[in-house]
Amino acid sequence: MRTKTLTALGLAAIGLSMVLTANLGAADKESLHRTYCHEVAVWSAEEARGIDPTDRTGHPDYRGIAAEHCPGLRPAP
C-alpha cells in the first residue's frame, strides 16, 4: 500500500511540474513577443526621425509580423 501511495504522489508531482513548466513557457513567450514589438517600435520611430540605421537602437521588423501582431504599432507620421 505504501508503494502505491508513493507512486501516486510521484506521478502527481511530475504532472504538476509539467503544468508549471508549460505555464512558464507561455509567460516567457509573451514577454519575448512584447520585447520584439517594443524594439520594432523604437526602430520605426528613429527611422521616421531620420536617424542613420547604424545609430538606431531597437531592430527592424525582421520577422515581418509587426503590422499584424504588435497592437498599436503604426507607421510614424
Number of C-alpha atoms within 10 A of each C-alpha: 6 7 8 9 10 11 12 12 12 12 12 12 12 12 12 12 12 12 12 12 12 12 12 12 12 12 12 12 12 12 11 12 15 15 13 20 23 17 17 22 23 16 20 23 19 18 16 12 11 10 14 9 12 6 7 16 16 17 16 19 16 9 7 9 11 20 14 10 12 16 10 11 15 13 10 11 6
